Structures are given as structure tokens and as C-alpha cells.
Amino acid sequence: MQETQVEMTVFEAILARRCVRNYTERVVDLGAIHILLEAAIHGPTALHEEPWTFAIIRDKELLKDISDYAKPLFAGELQIAGRAPGSFTEPDFNIFYDASTLILICSKQTGSCVAADCWLAAENLMLAACAMKLGSCVIGAALTALNTPDIKVKLNIPEEFSIIVPIILGYPNGETPPTRRKKPVIITLTS
Ligand SMILES: Cc1cc2nc3c(=O)[nH]c(=O)nc-3n(C[C@H](O)[C@H](O)[C@H](O)COP(=O)(O)O)c2cc1C
């Protein structure tokens, strides 16, 4: 068990996981990242394809550059959807919330279950992060930018790979309050 790991049942981790948007300066070491990748690759995978590949970005300047590139793209997407741009037009807003690490789950495969595999790996990774007192958050707002040729070149990601899940990672700066959930809606319950 790592220094930062806490004893937690799976169900406790599911309930404790939060999307964290406020991080300390503490950098996540590579040992911890490898443990998280181990959790990720143990997710279920259709036809046992294991289609995932990972990119790990720990350069905060680079993350800031990508954030600046991504914000207007996402603000445009919000506009098309008829939604307000929110913080995405604010010069100081960092789409990655100044987290020290961004993990990208990528794939060059195109099967119908590839995205599902990658998202299941993502949830494993985020639950494991929670059990290691790390915060995480999916950053869907960066997806369009991350999949542009410009950004792939910057990240040394070959063109044939798609970035499917971007997850920021870091040590939480304070508590993140729990979010509300609707009750599960059951449309059929057979005996
Ligand atoms: C596909 C997906 C995309 C998301 N994109 C963003 C994002 O771009 N920025 C962000 O701050 N949170 C993002 N989130 C996090 C959600 O806002 C968050 O999961 C939700 O508000 C519930 O909060 P909780 O995860 O702490 O329970 C995303 C979550 C998912 C599943």
C-alpha cells in the first residue's frame, strides 16, 4: 500500500469520489500514476481488446497553453448549443484548474465498444485515485482541442490516435462538497 493510500471499500470509494477543481501545488509522482494506470487497465474490455493507450502530461506551462487553445473552441461549442460561455471566455480561467497532471486515455482502434472500454478504465482510475487521496476530474471541455492535429503534435500523439477521456489529477486543496443525485428511475422490475 502506498503512503497516501487509505483503507476504503469499493462502495466507500464510489461515494467519496468527487470531481475536484482546486488543487495544491504538490506534484503527483510517477509511482502513483503507474498504480492508477494499473487500476485503469483492469477495467472490463469488450472482446478483451484492451484498446487503451495513455498519455501523461505533467508540464503545467504546456497545460496552460492547451487550456488557452481549448477555451475559445469550447466557448464556440457552447454558443452553438445556445448556452452561455461561462468561465470559458475569462482570460485567467484554466480549463484544467491548474492541476499538475493530465492523463489522456486514447485509442487508435475504432470498434463500437472502444469508447466504452476507455470510459470504464477512466472510472477505475478515478476510484483508485480517490482511494489514494488524489483528486480527479474529467475535462470533456478540452476534448475538441485535444483531438486537433496542432495539439496532438504538441503532445507527441500520433494522428491516428483519438483522445477519448481527459482526466486531471492532483492533490485536493480542501474538501469538495458532495454533489446531488436524482434517485434511480426504474422503468421495469420483474420478479
Ligand atoms: C463526460 C464528462 C465530461 C465532463 N467535463 C467536465 C469539464 O469539462 N469540466 C469540469 O469541470 N467538469 C467536467 N465533468 C465533471 C462533471 O461536471 C461532474 O462529474 C458532475 O458535476 C458531478 O460531480 P461529481 O463527479 O463530483 O459527483 C465532466 C464529467 C463527465 C462524465
Ligand as a Chemical Component Dictionary entry (heavy atoms), coordinates in Angstrom:
data_LIG
# 
_chem_comp.id                   LIG 
_chem_comp.type                 NON-POLYMER 
_chem_comp.pdbx_formal_charge   0 
_chem_comp.three_letter_code    LIG 
# 
loop_
_chem_comp_atom.comp_id 
_chem_comp_atom.atom_id 
_chem_comp_atom.alt_atom_id 
_chem_comp_atom.type_symbol 
_chem_comp_atom.charge 
_chem_comp_atom.model_Cartn_x 
_chem_comp_atom.model_Cartn_y 
_chem_comp_atom.model_Cartn_z 
_chem_comp_atom.pdbx_ordinal 
LIG C1  C1  C 0 -18.080 13.206 -19.894 1  
LIG C2  C2  C 0 -17.806 14.178 -18.774 2  
LIG C3  C3  C 0 -17.277 15.427 -19.080 3  
LIG C4  C4  C 0 -17.006 16.336 -18.070 4  
LIG N1  N1  N 0 -16.399 17.508 -18.387 5  
LIG C5  C5  C 0 -16.104 18.393 -17.406 6  
LIG C6  C6  C 0 -15.416 19.600 -17.720 7  
LIG O1  O1  O 0 -15.065 19.884 -18.859 8  
LIG N2  N2  N 0 -15.118 20.438 -16.709 9  
LIG C7  C7  C 0 -15.472 20.165 -15.408 10 
LIG O2  O2  O 0 -15.182 20.982 -14.537 11 
LIG N3  N3  N 0 -16.110 19.017 -15.075 12 
LIG C8  C8  C 0 -16.421 18.127 -16.039 13 
LIG N4  N4  N 0 -17.039 16.942 -15.725 14 
LIG C9  C9  C 0 -17.346 16.642 -14.330 15 
LIG C10 C10 C 0 -18.842 16.780 -14.013 16 
LIG O3  O3  O 0 -19.189 18.140 -14.032 17 
LIG C11 C11 C 0 -19.121 16.129 -12.640 18 
LIG O4  O4  O 0 -18.859 14.745 -12.731 19 
LIG C12 C12 C 0 -20.565 16.344 -12.177 20 
LIG O5  O5  O 0 -20.811 17.703 -11.936 21 
LIG C13 C13 C 0 -20.881 15.558 -10.906 22 
LIG O6  O6  O 0 -19.955 15.876 -9.886  23 
LIG P1  P1  P 0 -19.146 14.716 -9.114  24 
LIG O7  O7  O 0 -18.401 13.929 -10.158 25 
LIG O8  O8  O 0 -18.218 15.442 -8.173  26 
LIG O9  O9  O 0 -20.157 13.900 -8.399  27 
LIG C14 C14 C 0 -17.303 16.011 -16.716 28 
LIG C15 C15 C 0 -17.832 14.751 -16.418 29 
LIG C16 C16 C 0 -18.066 13.843 -17.431 30 
LIG C17 C17 C 0 -18.590 12.477 -17.072 31 
# 
loop_
_chem_comp_bond.comp_id 
_chem_comp_bond.atom_id_1 
_chem_comp_bond.atom_id_2 
_chem_comp_bond.value_order 
_chem_comp_bond.pdbx_ordinal 
LIG C1  C2  SING 1  
LIG C2  C3  SING 2  
LIG C2  C16 DOUB 3  
LIG C3  C4  DOUB 4  
LIG C4  N1  SING 5  
LIG C4  C14 SING 6  
LIG N1  C5  DOUB 7  
LIG C5  C6  SING 8  
LIG C5  C8  SING 9  
LIG C6  O1  DOUB 10 
LIG C6  N2  SING 11 
LIG N2  C7  SING 12 
LIG C7  O2  DOUB 13 
LIG C7  N3  SING 14 
LIG N3  C8  DOUB 15 
LIG C8  N4  SING 16 
LIG N4  C9  SING 17 
LIG N4  C14 SING 18 
LIG C9  C10 SING 19 
LIG C10 O3  SING 20 
LIG C10 C11 SING 21 
LIG C11 O4  SING 22 
LIG C11 C12 SING 23 
LIG C12 O5  SING 24 
LIG C12 C13 SING 25 
LIG C13 O6  SING 26 
LIG O6  P1  SING 27 
LIG P1  O7  DOUB 28 
LIG P1  O8  SING 29 
LIG P1  O9  SING 30 
LIG C14 C15 DOUB 31 
LIG C15 C16 SING 32 
LIG C16 C17 SING 33 
# 
